[in-house]
Structure formats: C-alpha cells, structure tokens
Amino acid sequence: MTTRYLVKEAHEATWARRVALFFLQLLIFTVILHHFASLTTPAAMNLLRVSVIGLTIAVLIAVGAIVRIWIGGEIGASQAVAAILIAAVGLAAPAWFAAQYFMLPQLTAIETTPSEPLEFKMLTKTRPADANPIENLDEIGTEEQQEAYPDIRPMALERSAAEVFNLVQEAVRRLGWAVAISEPPGNDGVGRIEATDRTLIMGFTDDVVVQVKGDDTQAKIDVRSVSRYGQHDLGTNAARVRTLFAEVKTELEKGEKTGLEPALKAKPSAKKKVTKRKPKARRRTNG
C-alpha cells in the first residue's frame, strides 16, 4: 500500500508573478508609447506611478508567500522568487530616480545666472497649457542650486561673440535639440537660441534657452533649462547644461586642432644632408 502526501501550493506566489509581469509590461509599454507615440506626459506619469505601485505590491505578495512556504512547507517558492526578480527589473530605474529625488533639491529649472534669468520668446507659445509655469528662481531656490550644482555657471571664452555663437549652434545640432529660434549676435553683441530637448529614457520634453553675449574679443554663454512637467527635475536640467558646455569645449578643441594642421604642413621638414663618397680607385696589379 502506497502512502501519498498531499502538498499544498501557495497560490499567492503564482499571483505575485502574474502581477509583477503585468505591471512590468505596463511600465515598458508606457515608456514606448510616450517616447515614440502620442501618449501625453501627464497620462504617462500617472501610468508610471500605477506601475511602480503594482510592482511594489507584487513584491509584498511574493514575500508573504515565501513566509507562508517557509512555515507551512508549501510549494511555489520558485514562483515567488521569479515575481521578486521581475519586479526588481521594473523597479531598478524608479529606485534610482527616487534616490535622486531625496539627494537633490526640488527644482524644476536651472540657470547659469539666476540673478539675470533668461526669458523665453518663442517656446512660451508652444508650451502646453498644463505645463509648469516658467518662474524665476527665488532666493531659496538660488541658494539650493548653488549648493547642489556649484559648477553651473556661465562659460566665458576669449573668442568673438559670432564665433562662440557658431560653436553653440553646432553643439546644439550635434546634441539633437529641436531648435525653435536661432538669432545670431547683432550690433548689440547678443545672440540667442531656443530649443527643446527630450530626456533619454522617458522622452520628457524640456525647454532650453541659450544666450551668447560679447564683443569681438570675448563672449559669455548663459543657459536656462526648464522642465515642463513634474515637481522635481532629478538633476536633468543641470546635466543638460553640463552636456552643452562639454560639447562646446569639444567643438573648440576640434577647431584649434584643425587650425594647427595647415601650419604643421607648411613647416618644412629638416632633411639630413647626405654626402656621397667617391669610389676608391682600384690598384692595378701586374700578373
């Protein structure tokens, strides 16, 4: 006579895996639809919150199932572990952004010169009605920016305003920003570029204005980057300013290198003087 032992299965583990898989797919589809389709930013942000909450719930269910399996000796541990791993994949990026949220000040705009904020002309007309209002940094916001991003300041170059503007224009083109207006420096020595840039992962659209001000010998680059949505830019605007300045430096170094090449080619190369030896006369022998 064979004795059979009935082992129960922890159905919570199976449901945890299903819930984690569902909300991971929702998270991925939200990113794709917002980045490449017509899903609006407010709707995408709401779906992201729902996805994160759902993935967190899946983890809690999986942990409860593991406790039950440990105590009651039920099966289904592999399903619970799979649920935790699936949820971890979906929560990795939100966890990093959450860390940035608490580590960085709650700002939605960055300015290289907060005391003289740049104004938007063209982009205010195309900015969505439900976007964040464009406001200048107050005293507290200025202090928070200077403390968190001490490197964010204007870039000064010993080049003419026209030359610096061309460098900025080329840098903006290489970065793939969508230019709304581009005004080269006139008689007043002031040029400006307004453009939009999209974040890498979610494709959130932010507004940027760049001003080049100077004369024939020197110029200064000021930048203002503003997020359209959210109550925290998570350091995106500061990173955008750094990226622009780094690209300008790259263009500047490239131009200097190109300018040196003709001089190096025109410089005559010193050749060693080779003296030819006369052949020795052969002695005749009588034989």
C-alpha positions in Angstrom: 0.0 0.0 0.0 1.5 3.4 -1.1 1.0 6.4 1.1 0.6 9.7 -0.7 1.5 13.0 0.9 -0.6 16.0 -0.2 1.4 19.1 -0.5 -0.4 22.4 -0.9 0.7 25.1 -3.3 1.0 28.7 -2.2 -1.2 30.3 -4.8 -0.1 33.8 -3.7 3.3 33.1 -5.3 1.7 32.4 -8.6 -0.4 35.6 -8.4 2.7 37.6 -7.3 4.5 36.5 -10.5 1.5 37.4 -12.7 1.0 40.8 -11.1 4.7 41.6 -11.4 4.7 40.5 -15.1 1.6 42.6 -15.8 2.9 45.8 -14.3 6.4 45.4 -15.8 4.7 45.1 -19.3 2.6 48.2 -18.4 5.8 50.1 -17.5 7.5 49.2 -20.7 4.5 50.0 -22.9 4.1 53.3 -21.2 7.7 54.3 -21.9 7.4 53.2 -25.6 4.1 54.9 -26.1 5.2 58.2 -24.6 8.6 58.2 -26.3 7.5 57.1 -29.8 3.7 57.6 -29.9 1.2 60.2 -28.8 0.7 59.3 -25.2 0.7 62.6 -23.3 3.1 63.3 -20.5 0.5 63.6 -17.6 -1.0 60.3 -18.7 2.4 58.7 -18.9 3.4 60.0 -15.4 0.1 58.5 -13.9 0.7 55.2 -15.6 4.3 55.1 -14.3 3.0 55.7 -10.7 0.5 52.9 -11.1 3.2 50.6 -12.5 5.5 51.3 -9.6 2.8 50.7 -7.0 1.8 47.5 -8.8 5.3 46.2 -8.8 5.7 47.0 -5.1 2.5 45.1 -4.3 3.8 42.1 -6.2 7.0 42.1 -4.1 5.0 42.3 -0.9 2.7 39.4 -2.1 5.8 37.4 -3.0 7.5 38.0 0.4 4.3 36.9 2.1 4.1 33.8 0.0 7.7 32.9 0.9 7.0 33.3 4.6 4.0 31.0 4.3 6.0 28.5 2.3 8.7 28.5 4.9 6.3 28.0 7.8 3.8 25.7 6.2 6.1 23.7 3.9 4.0 24.5 0.8 5.4 24.7 -2.7 5.7 27.6 -5.0 9.0 29.2 -3.9 10.3 29.4 -7.4 7.2 31.4 -8.4 7.7 33.9 -5.6 11.4 34.4 -6.4 10.5 34.9 -10.0 8.0 37.6 -9.0 10.6 39.4 -7.0 13.2 39.3 -9.8 10.6 40.5 -12.4 9.6 43.4 -10.0 13.3 44.2 -9.4 13.8 44.8 -13.1 10.9 47.2 -13.3 11.8 49.0 -10.0 15.5 49.5 -10.8 15.1 52.8 -12.7 12.4 54.2 -10.4 14.6 53.3 -7.3 17.5 55.3 -8.8 15.2 58.3 -9.5 13.8 58.1 -6.0 17.4 58.3 -4.6 17.9 61.4 -6.8 14.7 62.9 -5.5 15.9 62.8 -1.9 19.5 63.7 -2.6 18.9 66.7 -4.9 16.9 69.9 -4.3 13.4 70.1 -5.5 14.0 72.3 -8.6 12.4 72.3 -12.0 14.7 74.8 -13.6 18.4 75.6 -13.7 20.0 78.9 -14.7 23.7 79.7 -15.1 23.0 83.3 -13.9 19.9 83.2 -11.5 20.2 87.0 -10.8 19.7 87.7 -14.5 17.3 85.0 -15.8 16.9 84.5 -19.5 13.4 84.9 -21.0 11.7 82.6 -23.5 10.2 84.2 -26.6 9.1 81.5 -29.0 8.7 78.5 -26.7 6.1 80.2 -24.5 3.7 80.0 -27.4 4.2 76.3 -27.9 4.4 75.3 -24.3 1.4 73.2 -23.2 -1.3 74.8 -21.1 -0.9 72.2 -18.3 2.9 72.5 -18.1 4.7 74.0 -15.2 4.7 77.8 -15.1 8.0 79.4 -16.0 9.1 81.2 -12.8 12.4 82.8 -11.9 14.3 81.2 -9.0 13.7 82.9 -5.7 16.4 83.4 -3.1 15.9 80.0 -1.5 16.0 78.3 -4.9 19.1 80.1 -5.9 20.9 79.0 -2.7 19.8 75.4 -3.3 21.1 75.5 -6.8 24.4 76.9 -5.9 24.8 74.3 -3.1 23.8 71.3 -5.2 25.3 72.4 -8.5 28.3 74.7 -7.8 29.7 74.1 -11.3 26.7 75.5 -13.1 27.8 79.0 -14.1 28.3 80.9 -17.3 31.1 79.8 -19.7 33.4 82.6 -20.8 35.6 82.3 -23.9 38.2 84.5 -25.4 36.5 84.4 -28.8 34.2 86.8 -30.7 30.5 86.6 -30.0 29.9 85.5 -33.6 32.4 82.7 -33.3 31.1 81.5 -30.0 27.6 81.6 -31.3 28.6 79.3 -34.2 30.2 76.9 -31.7 27.0 76.8 -29.6 24.9 76.3 -32.7 27.0 73.4 -33.8 26.9 71.9 -30.3 23.1 72.1 -30.2 22.9 70.5 -33.6 25.1 67.6 -32.6 23.1 67.1 -29.4 19.9 66.7 -31.5 17.9 69.5 -29.9 14.9 70.8 -31.8 15.6 74.5 -32.4 12.7 76.8 -32.3 14.5 80.1 -32.9 18.1 81.0 -33.6 19.2 84.6 -33.6 22.9 85.3 -34.3 24.6 88.2 -32.4 23.7 91.6 -33.9 25.0 95.1 -33.3 24.3 94.6 -29.6 26.5 91.5 -29.5 23.7 89.3 -28.2 22.6 86.1 -29.8 20.1 83.5 -28.6 18.9 80.0 -29.3 15.6 78.5 -28.0 15.3 74.7 -28.3 13.6 71.7 -26.8 15.3 68.6 -25.6 13.9 65.2 -24.7 15.1 63.0 -21.8 16.8 59.7 -22.8 14.5 57.1 -21.1 11.0 58.6 -20.9 11.3 61.2 -23.6 10.1 64.1 -21.4 10.3 67.4 -23.3 12.2 70.3 -21.6 12.7 73.9 -22.8 16.2 75.5 -23.2 17.3 79.0 -24.0 21.0 79.8 -24.7 22.3 83.3 -24.8 25.7 84.4 -26.3 26.8 87.9 -25.3 30.1 89.6 -26.0 32.1 91.6 -28.5 34.9 90.9 -31.0 37.4 89.6 -28.4 35.4 87.7 -25.7 31.9 86.2 -25.1 29.9 84.6 -22.4 27.4 81.7 -22.7 24.4 81.7 -20.4 21.9 78.8 -20.3 18.4 78.3 -18.8 16.9 74.8 -18.8 13.3 74.3 -17.6 11.2 71.1 -17.2 7.7 71.2 -18.4 6.2 68.6 -16.0 6.9 67.3 -12.6 7.8 68.9 -9.3 11.4 67.7 -9.4 13.8 67.6 -12.4 16.0 64.9 -10.7 19.2 66.7 -11.9 18.2 66.5 -15.5 18.5 70.3 -16.2 21.9 70.6 -14.6 23.1 67.6 -16.6 21.8 69.2 -19.8 23.8 72.4 -19.1 27.0 70.4 -18.5 26.5 68.4 -21.7 26.1 71.5 -23.7 29.2 73.1 -22.3 31.2 69.9 -22.8 30.1 69.8 -26.4 31.1 73.4 -26.9 34.6 72.6 -25.5 34.8 69.7 -27.8 34.0 71.9 -30.8 36.5 74.5 -29.6 39.3 71.9 -29.3 38.4 70.5 -32.7 38.7 73.9 -34.3 42.0 74.6 -32.6 43.4 71.3 -33.8 42.1 72.0 -37.4 43.8 75.4 -37.3 47.1 73.9 -36.4 47.1 71.4 -39.2 47.9 73.9 -42.1 50.8 75.4 -40.0 52.3 71.9 -39.4 52.0 71.1 -43.1 53.6 74.3 -44.2 56.6 73.9 -41.9 59.5 72.5 -43.9 60.9 69.3 -42.6 64.6 69.2 -41.9 66.3 66.7 -44.1 69.6 65.2 -43.3 72.4 66.1 -45.7 73.8 63.1 -47.3 77.3 63.3 -48.6 78.2 60.9 -51.3 81.6 59.2 -51.0 83.7 59.0 -54.1 84.6 55.4 -55.1 88.1 54.4 -54.3 90.4 53.9 -57.3 91.4 50.3 -57.8 95.1 49.4 -57.9 96.4 47.6 -60.9 98.4 44.6 -60.3 100.9 43.0 -62.8 100.4 39.4 -63.2 
